[in-house]
């Protein structure tokens, strides 16, 4: 919706319409449209779909896509991974169009039921918008004109948006307001995440295995014969390569200052770009939560008096500590806590704050002011982005010149660099590795690298080079001018390597036998007892805590899963990486009741919201059955969606 009104919409009942559009559509839409029929009869190429008498145009659809991307970027913390897959890009388009359909369906439903927001109602909503008010809270016409101007909106556009939001509120948002999640569902969830595992565990690397005797020459020769592939030199080919990609063409393109200024203005008007480059105020804080106000006041006084974070935790052992680094206001789960954290000056301690979970005191460690990207700060990236955008279109045009240059250069030494082609030369094996074993410095992504390797190893030696079209419109030519055949290394030449490999296998086998014996013992009496008095006892990690609320990243995922999923008393033997693990669950522990109560309230709100959205979506679907969207132009939908997302992907560096 309206970018400049985002705070108003998010913090008011109008924002719930947008939340409904964004979140519910992902769940219900499922990548398809319901009720879109009729073909394209009677419509030109300027209508994506028709809802009642309203025709959704490509321009309206484009804005919806941009807003949808901005919303998802906010949800994912700026990550644009969803743009990398065709499925993700299609989902963005479907959800954006679905949001438009629901807006217009809500308007139709309101009109059918006799709703007609008057001018006074609309005026009251507009006058209440914080973005249109002066510091004293009064409506400021000049601020409104400035906001509308920055967003290329007229008064009529604003009135239409507000009217649609009022219809949406009346026809969708009131439905399901009183729904609450079942207590049994919350009980199960809290029990699942509210208990952690206490674990004893030990990691025994393969290298710990003891080999009692050195291998004989006969043993080494047998090992060599049974593992010939480990001691073979691969075939290497020396090739000259000339490549032309969108990136190399971009380096030859000049961008004027006028174009850069225009691109900057467009970027700042794009919701997705604004969300990426302009960040709100960030704060790093320490929080101590207690159950009563008196303790909170005592704690706050001690903190202001110079007591350290560590000392306070010892002085108030029942206080629940928490830290947040570079947190946004929306990152704080409690509204009162958020207000206190962002109202307290840097380096100061807040007054006690009454939260949903009790009382908290906040210490503000650092403040990073809100950031607005200037033209100068983005100038270089804008130049690169524009060059890359234009290079994609120019790549195909320059391919003819590239083909002519290759045809006139048997040794690939006369291809001009000004068309965007660049040369490479060297030897590599069929896996793309240099003779030393490191990866060859081939350009492009994995697909282009693989295409180059396949061409080098399929083309005959001294065969005249020709242009091959690669992934993403790239092009390259190859001349193979040297082939070193693969050969089996004789035993005498690799005897030391054979011995090293034999010893490594023997140590792994010895470790496996030792761990298996310990595992059998641990199953009977526990890991701690099994290792008591053994040389491996010093490596035992005792009473390690594993929680579903704070997943550890210092152990492999396989070990983490075993710690959380095994029953108390069970021991598991697992191989991970270059070692074996023994994991014994010795007990459970309960998370802090105060913290769990806060989480329960938060989850109850989220689940209730999900149920409410499902109910509202069901109502919205009934509206589409009453007045089905018609004449869906699938080709235009795909064209607009791909064009807009390609432009956004290019700017975000996701192509």
C-alpha positions as CSV (number, residue, x, y, z in Angstrom):
1,X,0.0,0.0,0.0
2,X,1.2,3.5,0.6
3,X,4.9,3.4,1.6
4,X,4.9,6.8,3.4
5,X,1.9,5.7,5.5
6,X,3.5,2.4,6.6
7,X,3.8,3.4,10.3
8,X,0.2,4.5,10.4
9,X,-1.1,1.5,8.7
10,X,1.0,-1.0,10.7
11,X,0.0,0.7,14.0
12,X,-3.7,1.0,13.3
13,X,-6.6,-1.1,12.4
14,X,-5.9,-0.3,8.7
15,X,-2.6,-2.1,9.0
16,X,-4.4,-5.3,9.8
17,X,-5.8,-5.3,6.2
18,X,-2.2,-5.3,4.9
19,X,-1.2,-8.0,7.4
20,X,-4.1,-10.1,6.1
21,X,-3.0,-9.6,2.5
22,X,0.6,-10.4,3.2
23,X,0.5,-13.3,5.6
24,X,-2.7,-15.2,4.9
25,X,-2.2,-15.3,1.2
26,X,1.0,-17.3,1.7
27,X,-0.9,-20.0,3.6
28,X,-4.1,-20.2,1.6
29,X,-3.1,-19.3,-1.9
30,X,-0.7,-22.2,-2.4
31,X,0.7,-20.9,-5.6
32,X,-2.6,-21.0,-7.5
33,X,-5.6,-18.7,-8.1
34,X,-9.1,-19.7,-7.2
35,X,-12.0,-18.4,-9.3
36,X,-10.0,-16.9,-12.1
37,X,-11.7,-17.8,-15.3
38,X,-13.0,-16.6,-18.6
39,X,-9.9,-16.2,-20.6
40,X,-9.0,-12.8,-22.0
41,X,-12.1,-12.0,-24.0
42,X,-12.9,-8.3,-24.1
43,X,-9.7,-7.3,-22.5
44,X,-6.6,-5.8,-24.0
45,X,-3.0,-6.2,-22.9
46,X,-3.4,-3.5,-20.2
47,X,-5.4,-5.6,-17.7
48,X,-4.0,-8.4,-15.5
49,X,-7.4,-9.4,-14.0
50,X,-10.8,-7.9,-13.6
51,X,-12.6,-7.7,-10.2
52,X,-16.2,-6.5,-10.7
53,X,-15.9,-3.4,-12.8
54,X,-12.3,-2.7,-11.7
55,X,-9.4,-3.7,-14.0
56,X,-6.1,-4.3,-12.3
57,X,-3.5,-2.7,-14.5
58,X,0.2,-3.6,-14.9
59,X,1.1,-0.4,-13.1
60,X,-1.1,-1.3,-10.1
61,X,0.2,-4.9,-10.1
62,X,3.8,-3.6,-10.2
63,X,3.3,-1.5,-7.1
64,X,1.8,-4.5,-5.3
65,X,4.8,-6.6,-6.2
66,X,7.2,-3.9,-4.9
67,X,5.2,-3.6,-1.7
68,X,5.2,-7.4,-1.3
69,X,8.9,-7.6,-1.7
70,X,9.4,-4.9,0.8
71,X,7.1,-6.7,3.3
72,X,9.0,-10.0,2.9
73,X,12.4,-8.2,3.2
74,X,11.2,-6.8,6.5
75,X,10.1,-10.2,7.7
76,X,13.4,-11.9,6.7
77,X,15.7,-9.1,8.0
78,X,16.7,-8.0,4.6
79,X,17.4,-11.4,3.1
80,X,16.4,-11.7,-0.5
81,X,16.9,-15.5,-0.9
82,X,13.3,-15.9,-1.9
83,X,14.1,-14.1,-5.2
84,X,16.6,-16.7,-6.3
85,X,14.2,-19.5,-7.2
86,X,11.4,-19.5,-9.8
87,X,9.0,-20.8,-7.1
88,X,9.8,-17.9,-4.8
89,X,9.3,-15.4,-7.6
90,X,6.0,-16.9,-8.6
91,X,4.9,-16.9,-4.9
92,X,5.7,-13.2,-4.7
93,X,3.6,-12.4,-7.8
94,X,0.7,-14.6,-6.7
95,X,0.6,-13.1,-3.2
96,X,0.8,-9.5,-4.6
97,X,-2.0,-10.1,-7.0
98,X,-4.0,-11.9,-4.4
99,X,-3.7,-9.0,-2.1
100,X,-5.1,-6.7,-4.8
101,X,-8.0,-9.0,-5.4
102,X,-8.9,-9.2,-1.7
103,X,-8.8,-5.4,-1.5
104,X,-11.2,-5.0,-4.4
105,X,-13.4,-7.9,-3.3
106,X,-13.7,-6.2,0.1
107,X,-14.8,-3.0,-1.6
108,X,-17.4,-4.9,-3.7
109,X,-18.7,-6.7,-0.6
110,X,-19.0,-3.4,1.2
111,X,-20.9,-1.8,-1.6
112,X,-23.2,-4.9,-1.9
113,X,-24.1,-4.5,1.8
114,X,-24.8,-0.8,1.6
115,X,-21.6,0.5,3.1
116,X,-20.5,3.9,1.8
117,X,-17.8,5.8,3.8
118,X,-18.6,9.4,3.6
119,X,-16.3,12.3,2.9
120,X,-16.3,13.2,6.6
121,X,-15.2,9.7,7.6
122,X,-12.4,9.7,5.1
123,X,-11.3,13.2,6.1
124,X,-11.2,12.1,9.7
125,X,-9.0,9.1,8.9
126,X,-6.6,11.3,6.8
127,X,-6.4,14.0,9.5
128,X,-5.5,11.3,12.1
129,X,-2.5,10.0,10.1
130,X,0.7,10.7,12.1
131,X,2.7,11.3,8.9
132,X,0.4,14.3,8.2
133,X,0.7,15.9,11.6
134,X,2.9,18.6,13.0
135,X,4.9,18.1,16.3
136,X,1.9,19.2,18.3
137,X,-0.3,16.5,16.8
138,X,-2.3,18.8,14.5
139,X,-3.0,18.0,10.8
140,X,-0.5,19.8,8.6
141,X,-1.6,20.2,4.9
142,X,1.9,21.0,3.8
143,X,3.2,17.8,5.3
144,X,0.5,15.9,3.5
145,X,1.4,17.5,0.2
146,X,5.1,16.7,0.7
147,X,4.3,13.0,1.5
148,X,2.0,12.6,-1.5
149,X,4.5,14.3,-3.7
150,X,7.3,12.0,-2.7
151,X,5.1,9.0,-3.5
152,X,3.7,10.4,-6.7
153,X,0.2,10.4,-5.3
154,X,-2.7,12.7,-5.9
155,X,-5.5,13.6,-3.4
156,X,-7.8,11.3,-5.4
157,X,-5.3,8.4,-5.0
158,X,-5.2,9.0,-1.2
159,X,-8.9,9.1,-1.0
160,X,-9.3,5.9,-3.0
161,X,-6.7,4.1,-0.8
162,X,-8.4,5.2,2.4
163,X,-11.8,4.2,1.1
164,X,-10.6,0.7,0.2
165,X,-9.1,0.3,3.6
166,X,-12.3,1.3,5.3
167,X,-14.2,-1.2,3.2
168,X,-11.6,-3.9,4.1
169,X,-11.9,-3.1,7.8
170,X,-15.7,-3.3,7.6
171,X,-15.9,-6.5,5.5
172,X,-13.0,-8.6,6.8
173,X,-11.3,-7.4,10.0
174,X,-14.2,-7.7,12.4
175,X,-14.6,-11.4,11.6
176,X,-12.8,-13.6,14.1
177,X,-11.7,-11.0,16.6
178,X,-12.7,-13.0,19.6
179,X,-11.1,-16.3,18.6
180,X,-8.7,-17.8,21.1
181,X,-6.3,-20.8,20.7
182,X,-7.2,-24.0,22.6
183,X,-5.5,-24.2,26.0
184,X,-4.4,-27.8,25.2
185,X,-2.6,-26.6,22.1
186,X,-0.6,-24.0,24.1
187,X,0.0,-26.5,26.9
188,X,1.6,-29.0,24.4
189,X,3.7,-26.3,22.8
190,X,5.0,-24.9,26.1
191,X,5.8,-28.3,27.3
192,X,7.6,-29.1,24.1
193,X,9.8,-26.0,24.1
194,X,9.9,-25.4,27.9
195,X,12.0,-28.4,28.8
196,X,15.6,-29.0,27.8
197,X,18.0,-31.9,27.9
198,X,20.9,-32.4,30.2
199,X,23.6,-34.4,28.4
200,X,27.0,-36.1,28.9
201,X,28.8,-36.4,25.6
202,X,32.3,-37.2,24.2
203,X,33.8,-36.8,20.8
204,X,36.6,-39.3,19.8
205,X,38.4,-38.4,16.5
206,X,39.6,-41.1,14.2
207,X,43.2,-40.0,14.8
208,X,43.0,-41.3,18.4
209,X,43.1,-44.9,17.3
210,X,46.2,-46.8,18.2
211,X,48.0,-49.0,15.6
212,X,50.1,-51.6,17.3
213,X,52.3,-52.5,14.4
214,X,53.6,-50.9,11.2
215,X,52.2,-52.4,7.9
216,X,54.3,-54.8,6.0
217,X,55.3,-54.2,2.4
218,X,52.8,-57.0,1.4
219,X,50.0,-55.3,3.3
220,X,50.7,-51.9,1.6
221,X,50.8,-53.5,-1.8
222,X,47.4,-55.2,-1.2
223,X,46.0,-51.9,0.0
224,X,47.4,-50.2,-3.1
225,X,45.8,-52.7,-5.4
226,X,42.4,-52.4,-3.6
227,X,42.5,-48.6,-3.8
228,X,44.0,-47.8,-7.1
229,X,41.7,-44.8,-7.7
230,X,43.3,-43.1,-4.8
231,X,46.7,-43.1,-6.4
232,X,46.0,-42.1,-10.0
233,X,47.0,-38.9,-11.7
234,X,44.0,-37.5,-13.6
235,X,44.0,-36.3,-17.2
236,X,44.9,-32.6,-17.5
237,X,44.1,-30.4,-20.4
238,X,45.7,-27.0,-21.2
239,X,43.1,-24.6,-22.7
240,X,42.8,-21.1,-23.9
241,X,39.4,-19.7,-23.2
242,X,37.7,-16.4,-24.1
243,X,34.5,-15.6,-22.2
244,X,31.8,-12.9,-22.5
245,X,29.3,-12.6,-19.6
246,X,26.9,-9.9,-18.5
247,X,29.4,-8.9,-15.8
248,X,32.2,-8.5,-18.3
249,X,30.1,-6.5,-20.7
250,X,29.0,-4.3,-17.8
251,X,32.6,-3.2,-17.3
252,X,32.6,-1.6,-20.7
253,X,29.4,0.5,-20.2
254,X,29.6,4.2,-19.2
255,X,26.8,5.6,-17.1
256,X,26.0,9.4,-17.0
257,X,25.5,11.4,-13.8
258,X,22.0,12.2,-15.0
259,X,21.1,8.5,-15.2
260,X,22.7,7.9,-11.7
261,X,20.6,10.7,-10.2
262,X,17.4,9.3,-11.8
263,X,18.2,5.8,-10.6
264,X,18.8,7.1,-7.0
265,X,15.4,8.8,-7.0
266,X,13.7,5.6,-8.3
267,X,15.5,3.5,-5.7
268,X,14.3,5.7,-2.8
269,X,10.7,5.5,-4.1
270,X,10.9,1.7,-4.3
271,X,9.6,0.2,-1.1
272,X,11.9,-2.8,-1.4
273,X,15.0,-0.6,-1.9
274,X,14.0,1.8,0.8
275,X,13.7,-1.1,3.3
276,X,17.2,-2.3,2.2
277,X,19.1,1.0,2.3
278,X,17.3,3.0,5.0
279,X,17.5,1.4,8.5
280,X,15.7,2.5,11.7
281,X,17.5,3.3,14.9
282,X,19.2,0.2,16.4
283,X,20.1,-0.3,20.1
284,X,22.2,-2.8,22.0
285,X,20.7,-3.4,25.5
286,X,21.0,-5.5,28.6
287,X,17.8,-6.5,30.4
288,X,17.2,-8.0,33.8
289,X,13.6,-9.3,34.5
290,X,12.2,-9.9,37.9
291,X,8.7,-10.7,39.3
292,X,8.0,-7.6,41.5
293,X,8.4,-3.9,41.4
294,X,10.3,-3.5,44.7
295,X,13.1,-5.8,43.5
296,X,13.1,-4.0,40.1
297,X,13.6,-0.6,41.9
298,X,16.4,-2.0,44.1
299,X,18.1,-3.5,41.0
300,X,17.8,-0.3,39.0
301,X,19.3,1.8,41.8
302,X,22.2,-0.7,42.1
303,X,22.8,-0.6,38.3
304,X,22.8,3.2,38.3
305,X,25.2,3.2,41.2
306,X,27.8,1.4,39.1
307,X,27.2,-2.2,39.7
308,X,28.3,-4.4,36.7
309,X,26.2,-6.7,34.7
310,X,27.9,-9.8,36.1
311,X,27.7,-8.5,39.7
312,X,24.0,-7.8,39.4
313,X,23.3,-11.3,38.2
314,X,25.1,-12.7,41.3
315,X,23.3,-10.2,43.6
316,X,19.9,-11.0,42.1
317,X,20.2,-14.7,41.1
318,X,16.5,-15.0,40.3
319,X,16.6,-12.2,37.8
320,X,16.4,-13.4,34.2
321,X,19.1,-11.8,32.1
322,X,18.9,-11.0,28.4
323,X,20.9,-9.1,25.8
324,X,20.1,-7.8,22.4
325,X,22.6,-6.5,19.9
326,X,21.6,-3.9,17.3
327,X,17.9,-4.5,17.9
328,X,15.0,-2.7,16.2
329,X,12.0,-1.5,18.2
330,X,10.0,-4.3,16.6
331,X,12.5,-6.9,17.8
332,X,11.4,-6.4,21.4
333,X,8.5,-8.7,22.2
334,X,6.9,-6.5,24.8
335,X,5.6,-3.0,23.9
336,X,6.3,-1.4,27.3
337,X,9.8,-2.9,27.3
338,X,10.4,-1.5,23.7
339,X,9.3,2.0,24.6
340,X,11.6,2.0,27.7
341,X,14.6,0.7,25.7
342,X,14.2,3.3,23.0
343,X,13.5,6.2,25.4
344,X,16.5,5.6,27.6
345,X,19.7,7.5,26.6
346,X,22.8,5.7,25.7
347,X,24.8,4.5,28.7
348,X,21.8,5.0,31.1
349,X,19.6,2.6,33.0
350,X,15.8,2.9,32.7
351,X,13.3,3.1,35.5
352,X,11.5,-0.2,36.3
353,X,9.1,-1.2,33.5
354,X,5.9,-3.2,34.0
355,X,5.8,-5.8,31.3
356,X,3.5,-8.7,30.5
357,X,5.9,-11.1,32.3
358,X,6.6,-9.0,35.4
359,X,9.1,-6.1,35.8
360,X,12.2,-5.3,33.8
361,X,15.1,-2.9,34.0
362,X,17.0,-1.9,30.8
363,X,20.6,-0.7,30.4
364,X,21.2,0.9,27.0
365,X,24.8,-0.1,25.9
366,X,24.9,1.7,22.5
367,X,22.7,3.5,20.0
368,X,23.0,3.4,16.2
369,X,21.0,6.3,14.7
370,X,18.5,5.7,11.9
371,X,20.3,5.7,8.6
372,X,19.3,7.2,5.3
373,X,21.4,6.3,2.3
374,X,22.6,9.5,0.5
375,X,23.2,9.7,-3.3
376,X,27.0,9.8,-2.8
377,X,27.0,6.7,-0.6
378,X,25.1,4.8,-3.3
379,X,26.7,6.3,-6.4
380,X,29.2,3.5,-7.1
381,X,26.6,0.7,-6.5
382,X,24.1,2.5,-8.6
383,X,26.6,2.7,-11.5
384,X,27.3,-1.0,-11.1
385,X,23.6,-1.8,-11.0
386,X,22.7,0.2,-14.0
387,X,25.7,-1.2,-16.0
388,X,24.6,-4.7,-15.1
389,X,21.0,-4.0,-16.1
390,X,22.0,-2.7,-19.4
391,X,24.6,-5.4,-19.9
392,X,21.9,-8.1,-19.8
393,X,20.2,-6.5,-22.8
394,X,23.5,-5.7,-24.6
395,X,24.9,-9.2,-24.1
396,X,22.9,-10.7,-27.0
397,X,23.6,-7.8,-29.3
398,X,27.4,-8.2,-28.8
399,X,27.3,-11.9,-29.4
400,X,27.5,-11.3,-33.2
401,X,30.7,-9.3,-32.8
402,X,32.1,-11.9,-30.4
403,X,31.4,-14.7,-33.0
404,X,33.1,-12.7,-35.7
405,X,36.1,-12.0,-33.5
406,X,36.5,-15.7,-32.6
407,X,36.1,-16.7,-36.2
408,X,39.0,-14.4,-37.1
409,X,41.3,-15.6,-34.3
410,X,42.4,-19.2,-34.5
411,X,44.5,-18.9,-31.4
412,X,41.9,-16.7,-29.5
413,X,44.5,-14.0,-29.2
414,X,42.7,-11.3,-31.3
415,X,39.4,-11.0,-29.6
416,X,39.0,-7.3,-28.7
417,X,38.4,-6.5,-25.0
418,X,36.1,-3.6,-25.7
419,X,33.2,-5.8,-26.6
420,X,33.3,-7.3,-23.0
421,X,35.2,-10.5,-23.6
422,X,38.2,-11.6,-21.5
423,X,40.8,-14.4,-21.9
424,X,41.9,-17.2,-19.5
425,X,44.6,-19.8,-19.9
426,X,45.7,-22.8,-17.9
427,X,45.6,-26.5,-17.2
428,X,42.8,-28.3,-15.3
429,X,41.3,-31.8,-14.7
430,X,37.8,-32.9,-15.3
431,X,36.8,-31.8,-11.8
432,X,37.9,-28.2,-12.5
433,X,41.0,-28.4,-10.3
434,X,44.6,-27.2,-11.1
435,X,47.5,-29.6,-11.0
436,X,48.1,-28.6,-7.4
437,X,44.6,-29.6,-6.4
438,X,43.1,-26.2,-5.8
439,X,40.0,-25.1,-7.9
440,X,40.8,-23.4,-11.2
441,X,39.8,-19.7,-11.1
442,X,37.0,-20.0,-13.6
443,X,34.4,-17.2,-13.7
444,X,30.7,-17.3,-13.1
445,X,28.4,-19.5,-11.1
446,X,28.5,-23.3,-10.8
447,X,26.5,-23.7,-14.0
448,X,28.9,-21.7,-16.1
449,X,32.0,-23.3,-14.6
450,X,30.5,-26.7,-15.3
451,X,29.8,-25.7,-18.9
452,X,33.4,-24.6,-19.4
453,X,34.8,-27.8,-17.9
454,X,32.6,-30.0,-20.1
455,X,33.5,-28.1,-23.2
456,X,37.3,-28.3,-22.4
457,X,37.0,-32.1,-22.0
458,X,34.7,-32.8,-24.9
459,X,36.5,-30.7,-27.5
460,X,39.4,-32.3,-29.4
461,X,42.9,-31.0,-29.2
462,X,43.7,-28.2,-31.7
463,X,40.0,-28.2,-32.9
464,X,39.3,-24.7,-34.2
465,X,37.4,-22.7,-31.5
466,X,33.8,-21.8,-31.9
467,X,31.3,-19.8,-29.8
468,X,29.3,-21.8,-27.3
469,X,26.2,-20.2,-25.6
470,X,26.4,-20.7,-21.9
471,X,24.0,-20.2,-19.0
472,X,22.3,-16.8,-18.6
473,X,23.2,-15.8,-22.1
474,X,26.9,-15.9,-21.6
475,X,29.2,-17.0,-24.4
476,X,32.6,-18.5,-24.6
477,X,35.1,-20.2,-27.0
478,X,37.7,-22.8,-26.1
479,X,41.0,-23.9,-27.7
480,X,42.5,-27.1,-26.3
481,X,46.2,-27.0,-27.1
482,X,47.6,-29.6,-24.8
483,X,46.5,-32.9,-23.3
484,X,48.4,-34.7,-20.5
485,X,46.8,-38.2,-20.3
486,X,45.8,-39.6,-16.9
487,X,48.1,-42.3,-15.5
488,X,48.2,-44.8,-12.7
489,X,51.0,-43.9,-10.3
490,X,53.4,-46.8,-9.8
491,X,53.5,-48.3,-6.3
492,X,57.1,-47.3,-5.8
493,X,56.3,-43.6,-6.5
494,X,53.5,-43.4,-4.0
495,X,54.6,-45.8,-1.3
496,X,54.6,-43.2,1.4
497,X,51.1,-42.0,0.4
498,X,49.9,-45.6,0.5
499,X,51.3,-46.1,4.0
500,X,49.7,-42.8,5.2
501,X,46.3,-43.9,3.8
502,X,46.7,-47.4,5.4
503,X,47.6,-46.0,8.8
504,X,44.6,-43.5,8.6
505,X,42.2,-46.4,7.9
506,X,43.7,-48.5,10.6
507,X,43.4,-45.7,13.2
508,X,39.8,-45.2,12.2
509,X,39.1,-48.9,12.6
510,X,40.7,-49.0,16.0
511,X,38.8,-45.9,17.1
512,X,35.5,-47.5,15.9
513,X,36.2,-50.7,17.9
514,X,37.1,-48.7,21.0
515,X,34.0,-46.4,20.8
516,X,31.8,-49.5,20.2
517,X,33.0,-51.1,23.4
518,X,32.4,-47.8,25.3
519,X,29.0,-47.5,23.8
520,X,28.0,-51.0,24.9
521,X,29.1,-50.2,28.4
522,X,27.4,-46.8,28.4
523,X,24.1,-48.5,27.5
524,X,24.2,-50.5,30.7
525,X,25.5,-47.9,33.2
526,X,25.6,-44.5,31.6
527,X,28.4,-42.7,29.7
528,X,29.9,-41.1,32.8
529,X,30.4,-44.4,34.5
530,X,31.6,-46.1,31.3
531,X,34.4,-43.6,31.0
532,X,35.4,-43.4,34.7
533,X,39.1,-44.2,35.0
534,X,39.5,-44.5,31.3
535,X,41.9,-42.4,29.2
536,X,39.0,-40.8,27.4
537,X,37.5,-39.5,30.6
538,X,39.3,-36.2,30.3
539,X,37.4,-35.6,27.0
540,X,34.0,-36.1,28.5
541,X,31.7,-33.0,28.5
542,X,29.4,-33.3,31.5
543,X,25.9,-31.8,32.2
544,X,25.7,-30.0,28.9
545,X,22.4,-28.2,28.4
546,X,20.4,-28.3,25.2
547,X,17.3,-26.3,24.6
548,X,14.8,-25.8,21.8
549,X,14.6,-22.1,22.7
550,X,18.3,-21.5,22.2
551,X,19.8,-24.0,19.7
552,X,23.5,-24.4,20.1
553,X,25.8,-23.9,17.1
554,X,28.9,-25.3,18.7
555,X,27.9,-28.9,17.9
556,X,26.9,-30.6,14.6
557,X,23.2,-30.7,13.8
558,X,23.2,-34.5,14.1
559,X,24.5,-34.3,17.7
560,X,22.0,-31.6,18.5
561,X,19.1,-33.7,17.2
562,X,20.3,-36.7,19.2
563,X,20.5,-34.6,22.4
564,X,17.0,-33.3,22.0
565,X,15.2,-36.4,20.7
566,X,16.6,-39.2,22.8
567,X,14.8,-40.3,26.0
568,X,16.4,-39.9,29.4
569,X,18.9,-42.6,30.1
570,X,19.5,-43.4,26.4
571,X,23.0,-43.3,24.8
572,X,23.7,-42.9,21.0
573,X,26.8,-43.7,19.0
574,X,27.1,-41.4,16.0
575,X,29.7,-40.7,13.3
576,X,30.1,-37.1,12.3
577,X,32.9,-35.6,10.3
578,X,36.3,-37.1,11.3
579,X,35.2,-38.6,14.6
580,X,32.7,-40.6,16.6
581,X,30.3,-39.2,19.2
582,X,28.7,-40.8,22.3
583,X,25.7,-38.8,23.5
584,X,24.0,-39.8,26.8
585,X,20.8,-37.9,28.0
586,X,21.0,-37.9,31.8
587,X,18.1,-35.7,32.6
588,X,15.8,-32.7,31.8
589,X,15.5,-29.2,33.1
590,X,12.7,-26.6,32.9
591,X,13.1,-23.2,31.5
592,X,12.3,-20.1,33.6
593,X,8.6,-19.9,34.5
594,X,8.7,-16.1,34.0
595,X,10.2,-16.5,30.5
596,X,7.8,-19.3,29.6
597,X,4.8,-17.2,30.7
598,X,5.9,-14.4,28.4
599,X,6.5,-16.8,25.5
600,X,3.1,-18.4,26.2
601,X,1.4,-15.0,25.9
602,X,3.3,-14.2,22.7
603,X,2.5,-17.5,21.1
604,X,-1.2,-17.3,22.1
605,X,-1.3,-13.9,20.3
606,X,0.4,-15.3,17.2
607,X,-1.8,-18.5,17.1
608,X,-4.9,-16.4,17.6
609,X,-3.8,-14.2,14.8
610,X,-3.3,-17.1,12.5
611,X,-6.7,-18.5,13.3
612,X,-8.2,-15.1,12.8
613,X,-6.5,-14.7,9.5
614,X,-7.7,-18.2,8.4
615,X,-11.3,-17.2,9.3
616,X,-10.9,-13.9,7.5
617,X,-9.5,-15.6,4.5
618,X,-12.4,-18.0,4.4
619,X,-14.7,-14.9,4.4
620,X,-12.6,-13.4,1.6
621,X,-12.9,-16.5,-0.4
622,X,-16.7,-16.4,-0.1
623,X,-16.5,-12.9,-1.6
624,X,-14.6,-14.2,-4.5
625,X,-17.3,-16.8,-5.1
626,X,-19.9,-14.1,-4.9
627,X,-18.0,-11.9,-7.5
628,X,-15.3,-14.1,-9.1
629,X,-12.3,-12.4,-10.6
630,X,-12.5,-12.6,-14.3
631,X,-10.4,-12.6,-17.4
632,X,-7.0,-13.5,-15.8
633,X,-4.3,-12.6,-18.3
634,X,-1.7,-15.2,-17.4
635,X,0.9,-14.0,-20.0
636,X,0.7,-10.4,-18.8
637,X,0.9,-11.6,-15.1
638,X,4.1,-13.5,-15.8
639,X,5.6,-10.7,-17.9
640,X,5.0,-8.0,-15.3
641,X,6.1,-10.2,-12.4
642,X,9.3,-11.4,-14.0
643,X,10.2,-7.9,-15.3
644,X,9.7,-6.2,-11.9
645,X,11.4,-9.0,-9.9
646,X,14.3,-9.1,-12.3
647,X,14.8,-5.4,-11.8
648,X,14.6,-5.8,-8.1
649,X,16.9,-8.8,-8.1
650,X,19.5,-6.9,-10.1
651,X,19.5,-4.1,-7.6
652,X,19.7,-6.5,-4.7
653,X,22.5,-8.5,-6.3
654,X,20.5,-11.7,-6.4
655,X,20.8,-12.6,-10.1
